[in-house]
């Protein structure tokens, strides 16, 4: 089965991912993990509520500590996300330049396949 130029363009355009979503995910990992710990602690309180004041306050202090840690993590993480915002126009420009280069290559290939390309003129 022979692919058309349009099918190849569609396949190549999916390869162009202009924004560093993996980097964002990695940047948010600690904050998300800490937030998940807090959610799990709250869920555990629903499933197994404390019966004494001491148990209740111990669990609340634990949550406060996790919240403090989450705050610290967010203070470090937010500037990294802000840098991604600042880099977005450049990331997009680079991705579009790569896409244009791919399209030009596909156009040249299509012209060669149709017999209109420079390779045909040189062969004759």
C-alpha positions as CSV (number, residue, x, y, z in Angstrom):
1,X,0.0,0.0,0.0
2,X,1.5,3.3,-1.1
3,X,0.9,6.4,1.1
4,X,-0.1,9.6,-0.4
5,X,1.7,12.8,0.4
6,X,-1.3,14.0,2.4
7,X,-1.2,10.8,4.5
8,X,2.5,11.3,5.1
9,X,2.0,15.0,6.0
10,X,-0.7,14.0,8.5
11,X,1.6,11.4,10.1
12,X,4.5,13.9,10.3
13,X,2.4,16.7,11.7
14,X,1.5,14.5,14.6
15,X,5.2,14.1,15.4
16,X,5.5,17.9,15.9
17,X,4.7,18.7,19.5
18,X,5.5,22.3,20.1
19,X,5.2,22.4,23.8
20,X,7.3,20.5,26.4
21,X,4.4,18.7,28.1
22,X,6.7,16.0,29.5
23,X,8.8,18.7,31.1
24,X,5.6,20.2,32.6
25,X,4.6,16.8,34.0
26,X,8.0,16.2,35.5
27,X,8.0,19.8,36.9
28,X,4.6,19.2,38.6
29,X,5.4,15.7,39.8
30,X,6.4,16.6,43.4
31,X,3.4,19.0,43.9
32,X,1.0,16.4,42.5
33,X,2.5,13.7,44.7
34,X,2.2,15.9,47.8
35,X,-1.4,16.9,47.0
36,X,-2.2,13.2,46.5
37,X,-0.8,12.4,49.9
38,X,-3.1,15.1,51.4
39,X,-6.1,13.7,49.6
40,X,-5.3,10.2,50.7
41,X,-5.1,11.4,54.3
42,X,-8.5,13.1,54.0
43,X,-10.0,10.0,52.5
44,X,-8.5,7.8,55.2
45,X,-10.2,10.1,57.8
46,X,-13.5,9.4,56.1
47,X,-13.0,5.7,56.1
48,X,-11.5,5.4,59.5
49,X,-12.4,8.5,61.6
50,X,-10.4,9.0,64.8
51,X,-12.2,8.5,68.1
52,X,-9.9,10.4,70.4
53,X,-8.8,14.0,70.5
54,X,-5.2,12.9,70.4
55,X,-5.7,10.8,67.2
56,X,-7.7,13.6,65.6
57,X,-5.1,16.3,66.4
58,X,-2.2,14.0,65.3
59,X,-3.8,13.5,62.0
60,X,-4.5,17.2,61.6
61,X,-0.9,18.0,62.4
62,X,0.2,15.5,59.8
63,X,-2.0,17.2,57.2
64,X,-0.6,20.6,58.3
65,X,2.9,19.3,57.7
66,X,2.0,18.0,54.3
67,X,0.4,21.4,53.5
68,X,3.5,23.2,54.6
69,X,5.6,20.9,52.3
70,X,3.2,21.4,49.5
71,X,3.5,25.2,49.9
72,X,7.3,24.9,49.7
73,X,7.1,22.7,46.7
74,X,4.7,25.1,45.0
75,X,7.0,28.0,45.7
76,X,9.8,26.2,43.8
77,X,7.5,24.8,41.1
78,X,5.6,28.0,40.1
79,X,8.6,29.8,38.7
80,X,9.5,26.8,36.6
81,X,6.0,26.8,35.1
82,X,6.2,30.5,34.5
83,X,9.5,29.9,32.6
84,X,7.5,27.5,30.4
85,X,5.0,30.3,29.7
86,X,7.8,32.6,28.7
87,X,9.3,30.0,26.4
88,X,6.0,29.1,24.7
89,X,6.3,31.5,21.8
90,X,9.8,30.2,21.0
91,X,8.8,26.6,21.4
92,X,5.9,27.2,19.0
93,X,8.1,29.0,16.4
94,X,10.6,26.1,16.5
95,X,7.9,23.5,16.0
96,X,6.3,25.4,13.2
97,X,9.7,25.8,11.5
98,X,10.2,22.0,11.8
99,X,6.7,21.4,10.3
100,X,7.4,23.8,7.4
101,X,10.6,21.9,6.7
102,X,8.7,18.6,6.7
103,X,6.1,20.0,4.4
104,X,8.7,21.3,2.0
105,X,10.3,17.9,1.9
106,X,7.0,16.2,1.2
107,X,6.2,18.7,-1.5
108,X,9.6,18.0,-3.2
109,X,9.0,14.3,-2.9
110,X,5.5,14.7,-4.4
111,X,7.0,16.7,-7.3
112,X,9.6,14.0,-7.9
113,X,6.9,11.3,-7.8
114,X,4.9,13.3,-10.3
115,X,7.9,13.8,-12.5
116,X,8.0,17.5,-12.0
117,X,11.0,17.6,-9.5
118,X,14.6,18.7,-10.1
119,X,15.7,15.0,-10.0
120,X,13.9,14.3,-13.2
121,X,15.5,17.3,-15.0
122,X,18.9,16.1,-13.9
123,X,18.3,12.6,-15.0
124,X,17.2,13.6,-18.5
